[in-house]
Amino acid sequence: MDEAVGGGNGNLAQNLWQICSGFAHGREWATLGLLERTVHSQVGNVVQVRLSSSTEVLLNMLSMTTLLTGKAKKLYDTRRTCHR
């Protein structure tokens, strides 16, 4: 699958899929890295932060998921065909 997505670039397809899946399922490790942060106040080590998602981030997640799903379908169709 990596060849179809990134020209054989390691685990690119798996990493992209895990990021999209984590974002879709609200996993902290995915959402905290992608959401926009606005600091409202800070008192000592306590910070009040507002996390929000932009349309750009959501469209990027949708685009990557659509790309990966399309590539996976194409790869599936290629591999399920008898090549005798």
N, C-alpha and C positions, 0 to 999 in steps of 0.2 A: 504494500500500500504506500510506503514511503516514496517509492519510485514514481508512483502516479501523482503524488502530492508535491513533493519537494525535490524530485530528481535523485532520490536515494539518500537523502540527508538524515541519516540516523533514525531516530524514533519520532520524527516530526509529526506524522499522522497520529500516532498514539498520544503524543503530548497535546496536540491541538484538540483532539477528541476529549481528553481528560479535562482540559481547561473549560471547554464548552459545557461538558457534563457537570462539572463542579459549579459553574456559574448558573446553569439551569436549575440545579438542585439546591442552590443557596449555601454551598459549602463555604465556610469562612475563608479558607486559604485561597479560594478563587475570587470571591467577591471583594475581599479587602484589597486585593491587588489591582482590581479593575475599576472600582467605584471612585467617583470624585469625592474628595474630602474638603470640607470647609470647617476650619477651627473657629468655634464660637467663643470659647473662653479657656483660660488656663490658670489654675491656682496650684502652684507647686508642681507636683508630678501628675496632677489630675487634669486631663484635657477633655473638654466637651467638644465632640466632633459630629458633624452631620455628614452622613454618607448618602450619596445620590448617584443615580445612573443617568448617563446622557444618552440621547438618541444614537449618537455615534457608536458608543460602546455596544448597545443592543443590536444595532445593525451589523457591526463587526462580528458579534457572536452568531447572529443569524447567517451571515455570509459564510463564515467558516464551517458552520454545521451543514449548510446546504452544499458547499463544495465537497466536504468529506463524505456526505451521504451519496452524492452523485458519483464520486470516484469509487466508493465502495460498491455501489450497484453495478458500475461498469466492470470493475474487477471481478465481481461475482458472476456476471453474465459471461465474461471471457473464460473463467475457470470452469464453469459448469457445462460448457459446450464441449462435445467430443471432437478432438482434433486428430482424427485418424487419417 
